[in-house]
Amino acid sequence: MGEPGFVRNRGDKEAHARFPLGRAFACAGCGIRHAFATQRNMRIHAAVAVAAVVLGVVLGIDAPSWAAVVLCIAGVMAAECANTAIEAVVDLVTDDYAELARVAKDCAAGAVYLMAIGAVAVGAIVYGARALALLGL
Ligand SMILES: Nc1ncnc2c1ncn2[C@@H]1O[C@H](COP(=O)(O)OP(=O)(O)OP(=O)(O)O)[C@@H](O)[C@H]1O
């Protein structure tokens, strides 16, 4: 991950070394690509997101509904990125079984599941209400 020769360590921060905004975005992009490449769940979230967008277009949902759908898609994927980050830090610290490692990874996974459950609920409300309206019910 990251470009060779491209680091920003604690010494750089203490010296207030300049860190171009473009580099910061590039780092974020690296993180997102890493999550896609290594996490099957991230690819599943992306497939569900595409299906949700297609369904939104087909059903013709309104602007506030789109806002809720987009926020849910971003929220689930952001949670998966954070989960991936926590897993990486835990694995960096220990290869051995450790109760705190288990707690950290389980809680990180729990955050993704909570966000996903919320997204499913929002989808049921948004698409369900629109489908009922189209059916004249
Ligand atoms: N070092 C460890 N010590 C204790 N338990 C661990 C450790 N590493 C992993 N586990 C347990 O195994 C589970 C799966 O961990 P793993 O690193 O394989 O994540 P994963 O399968 O990629 O999870 P996710 O589906 O959330 O991305 C954790 O939720 C935790 O319960």
The ligand as a Gaussian input file, in Angstrom:
#p B3LYP/6-31G(d) Opt

LIG

0 1
 N       -5.662000     -12.182000      17.008000
 C       -6.900000     -12.588000      17.289000
 N       -7.246000     -12.906000      18.567000
 C       -8.493000     -13.307000      18.856000
 N       -9.482000     -13.461000      17.984000
 C       -9.215000     -13.148000      16.698000
 C       -7.917000     -12.713000      16.284000
 N       -7.959000     -12.495000      14.932000
 C       -9.203000     -12.779000      14.549000
 N       -9.983000     -13.168000      15.592000
 C      -11.403000     -13.569000      15.550000
 O      -11.695000     -14.019000      14.245000
 C      -12.708000     -13.191000      13.655000
 C      -12.416000     -13.003000      12.183000
 O      -11.194000     -12.304000      12.078000
 P      -10.503000     -12.012000      10.670000
 O       -9.247000     -11.264000      10.891000
 O      -10.423000     -13.305000       9.925000
 O      -11.534000     -11.044000      10.006000
 P      -12.475000     -11.258000       8.740000
 O      -12.847000     -12.690000       8.553000
 O      -11.826000     -10.543000       7.617000
 O      -13.733000     -10.485000       9.333000
 P      -14.798000      -9.538000       8.582000
 O      -15.775000     -10.496000       7.954000
 O      -15.391000      -8.728000       9.706000
 O      -14.041000      -8.682000       7.593000
 C      -12.698000     -11.899000      14.472000
 O      -13.962000     -11.250000      14.434000
 C      -12.345000     -12.412000      15.856000
 O      -13.493000     -12.922000      16.535000

